[in-house]
Amino acid sequence: MDKVVREMRIIAGECKGRHIKPVPGMSTRPTTDKVRESIYNMIGPFFDGGQALDLYGGSGALGIEALSRGMSKCIFVDRDSKAIETIKWNLEQTKFTGSAEVFRNDSKRALKALNKREMTFTLVLLDPPYHKEQILYDLEKLCTFELLEDKATIVVEHKKEVTLPEAVAELQMTRQETYSGKTTISIYTYEQPAVEKED
């Protein structure tokens, strides 16, 4: 029997209070409203444009919250067909369809595709299945594929038991908080490598 997940809502911004739905079934683990609010209090709470990437979209709640708070565009990725349908439905409800692109893909292929398109992001949201190796892979590829704007923010949601390094490539952890004794949010900031001047 599917676990019942209560309805979610957009916390702040243009669509404050608008209800959105979680992905049906138990294939995804939605970020609670409380944790989502805490994330944006740490990194925002509002934005003056910019492009976001929600790499494990689920319901799309994290990325839609970013759009509601002022991001100009968000790319949503998920490999689950139910998640993709839910993201599209939630974008329609919040009238953000024109500010979003939605792709059914796994994270590795998605990062390669974004690299080919030479896209860059000011905000990246990572809420993957709780595997440390996957998180580290994603963080490293964001840097090596040059997908990040200078001073970009990367938000990682993970289990408390997962210990992430203070630094990964050009990323530096700037903040970490744990909620309800089990969910940890780690915030990284990207420092663009200095370009060596030619003599």
Summary of the structure (lengths in Angstrom):
residues: 199
radius of gyration: 16.1
end to end distance: 67.9
largest distance: 67.9
contacts: 644
relative contact order: 0.14
helix: 30%
strand: 28%
